[in-house]
Amino acid sequence: YTCIAPDLPGFGQSQPLGIAEPDIGDFAGAILAFYAAAGLGQVAAYGFHSGAIILMHCLAREPERFRVMALGGHAT
């Protein structure tokens, strides 16, 4: 398997989204755009804490994108 761990826009060495106050939906859109730009088909995804919440938003938008998903440490 290949593991890809992208930084969210504005974190690590990545460029910010260019939105004054991005919300979880904005980050979900960025992750889905990354998957598309990378040419990824169905993915197995893991998210922890805010990453889990972002992935839940991704799943709601594009459920066909995910083969399996594991989430931990997210608020309910």
LUMKE-603703 format. One record per atom (N, C-alpha, C, CB): x, y, z. Coordinates in steps of 0.1 Angstrom, whole numbers, padded with zeros to 4 digits, always signed. Glycine has a CB too. Example, Ala and Ser with C-alpha at 12.3 -4.5 7.8 and 13.67 -1.06 7.14 Angstrom:
residues 2
+0132-0057+0078;+0123-0045+0078;+0132-0033+0078;+0113-0045+0090;+0128-0022+0071;+0137-0011+0071;+0129+0000+0079;+0141-0006+0057;
This chain:
residues 76
+0008-0012+0000;+0000+0000+0000;+0009+0013+0000;-0009+0000+0012;+0004+0023-0006;+0010+0036-0005;+0002+0045+0005;+0011+0043-0019;+0009+0051+0014;+0003+0060+0024;+0006+0074+0020;+0008+0056+0039;-0004+0082+0019;-0003+0096+0016;-0009+0104+0027;-0009+0100+0002;-0001+0113+0033;-0006+0121+0045;-0004+0136+0041;+0002+0117+0058;-0014+0141+0034;-0013+0156+0031;-0015+0165+0043;-0023+0159+0020;-0008+0176+0042;-0011+0187+0052;-0024+0194+0048;+0001+0197+0053;-0031+0199+0057;-0043+0207+0053;-0037+0221+0048;-0052+0209+0065;-0045+0227+0040;-0040+0240+0035;-0038+0250+0046;-0051+0246+0025;-0026+0256+0046;-0022+0266+0056;-0015+0259+0068;-0034+0272+0062;-0013+0246+0068;-0006+0239+0078;+0007+0233+0072;-0015+0228+0085;+0017+0230+0081;+0029+0225+0075;+0035+0235+0066;+0027+0211+0068;+0039+0230+0054;+0045+0239+0044;+0035+0241+0032;+0058+0233+0039;+0022+0239+0035;+0012+0241+0024;+0007+0255+0024;+0001+0231+0026;+0003+0259+0012;-0003+0272+0010;-0017+0273+0017;-0004+0276-0005;-0021+0284+0023;-0034+0286+0028;-0045+0286+0017;-0036+0298+0037;-0057+0284+0020;-0068+0284+0011;-0071+0298+0005;-0081+0279+0017;-0067+0308+0011;-0070+0322+0006;-0084+0326+0010;-0069+0322-0009;-0089+0320+0021;-0102+0324+0027;-0098+0329+0041;-0112+0312+0027;-0104+0340+0044;-0101+0346+0057;-0103+0337+0069;-0109+0359+0060;-0114+0330+0069;-0117+0321+0080;-0123+0308+0074;-0127+0327+0091;-0115+0299+0069;-0120+0287+0063;-0127+0278+0074;-0109+0279+0056;-0137+0271+0070;-0144+0262+0079;-0141+0247+0075;-0159+0265+0079;-0147+0238+0082;-0145+0224+0080;-0149+0220+0065;-0153+0215+0090;-0160+0226+0060;-0164+0223+0047;-0154+0227+0036;-0177+0230+0044;-0147+0239+0039;-0137+0244+0030;-0125+0234+0030;-0132+0258+0034;-0121+0229+0041;-0110+0219+0042;-0114+0206+0035;-0106+0217+0056;-0126+0202+0037;-0131+0190+0030;-0130+0191+0015;-0146+0186+0035;-0135+0203+0010;-0134+0205-0004;-0119+0205-0009;-0140+0219-0007;-0110+0210-0001;-0096+0210-0005;-0090+0195-0005;-0088+0218+0005;-0094+0187+0005;-0090+0173+0005;-0096+0166-0008;-0094+0166+0018;-0108+0168-0011;-0114+0161-0022;-0108+0166-0035;-0129+0164-0023;-0104+0179-0036;-0097+0184-0048;-0083+0178-0049;-0096+0199-0047;-0077+0176-0037;-0064+0169-0037;-0065+0155-0043;-0058+0169-0023;-0075+0147-0038;-0077+0134-0043;-0078+0134-0058;-0089+0127-0036;-0086+0143-0063;-0089+0144-0077;-0076+0147-0085;-0100+0154-0080;-0069+0157-0080;-0057+0162-0087;-0046+0151-0087;-0051+0175-0080;-0046+0143-0076;-0036+0132-0075;-0040+0120-0084;-0034+0128-0061;-0052+0120-0089;-0057+0109-0097;-0060+0097-0089;-0046+0106-0107;-0064+0099-0077;-0067+0088-0068;-0082+0083-0070;-0065+0092-0053;-0084+0071-0071;-0097+0065-0072;-0103+0064-0058;-0097+0051-0080;-0108+0052-0055;-0113+0050-0042;-0101+0049-0032;-0122+0037-0041;-0103+0054-0021;-0092+0054-0011;-0097+0048+0002;-0087+0069-0009;-0087+0043+0010;-0089+0040+0024;-0084+0052+0032;-0082+0026+0028;-0092+0058+0041;-0088+0070+0047;-0089+0069+0062;-0097+0082+0042;-0079+0075+0069;-0079+0076+0084;-0078+0091+0088;-0068+0068+0089;-0086+0095+0097;-0086+0108+0102;-0087+0108+0117;-0097+0117+0096;-0079+0117+0124;-0080+0118+0138;-0083+0132+0142;-0066+0114+0145;-0092+0134+0151;-0096+0147+0157;-0103+0155+0146;-0085+0154+0163;-0097+0167+0142;-0103+0175+0132;-0102+0168+0118;-0096+0189+0131;-0092+0160+0116;-0091+0152+0104;-0103+0143+0102;-0078+0144+0103;-0108+0137+0113;-0120+0128+0113;-0132+0136+0109;-0122+0122+0127;-0134+0148+0115;-0145+0156+0111;-0145+0160+0096;-0146+0169+0120;-0133+0164+0092;-0131+0167+0078;-0135+0156+0069;-0117+0172+0075;-0130+0144+0072;-0133+0132+0064;-0148+0129+0064;-0125+0120+0069;-0155+0131+0075;-0169+0129+0076;-0176+0138+0066;-0175+0131+0090;-0172+0150+0065;-0177+0160+0055;-0174+0155+0041;-0172+0174+0057;-0162+0150+0039;-0158+0144+0025;-0167+0132+0022;-0144+0140+0025;-0170+0124+0032;-0178+0112+0029;-0193+0116+0026;-0179+0103+0042;-0198+0126+0032;-0211+0131+0029;-0212+0137+0015;-0215+0142+0039;-0201+0143+0010;-0201+0149-0004;-0198+0139-0015;-0191+0160-0004;-0189+0130-0012;-0185+0120-0022;-0183+0106-0017;-0172+0125-0029;-0194+0100-0013;-0192+0086-0006;-0186+0076-0015;-0206+0081-0002;-0187+0077-0028;-0181+0068-0038;-0166+0069-0038;-0187+0070-0052;-0160+0079-0032;-0146+0081-0032;-0139+0072-0022;-0143+0096-0029;-0146+0067-0012;-0140+0060-0001;-0144+0045-0002;-0144+0065+0012;-0133+0037+0000;-0134+0022+0001;-0137+0018+0015;-0122+0015-0005;-0130+0025+0024;-0131+0023+0038;-0126+0035+0046;-0124+0010+0043;-0131+0038+0058;-0127+0050+0065;-0127+0046+0080;-0137+0062+0062;-0116+0050+0086;-0115+0049+0101;-0113+0063+0107;-0102+0040+0105;-0121+0065+0117;-0121+0079+0124;-0119+0077+0139;-0134+0086+0121;-0111+0086+0144;-0109+0086+0159;-0107+0099+0165;-0096+0078+0162;-0111+0100+0177;-0109+0113+0185;-0117+0124+0180;-0095+0116+0185;-0129+0122+0174;-0137+0133+0169;-0148+0136+0178;-0143+0130+0155;-0152+0149+0178;-0163+0153+0186;-0176+0148+0180;-0163+0169+0188;-0186+0146+0188;-0199+0141+0183;-0208+0153+0181;-0205+0131+0192;
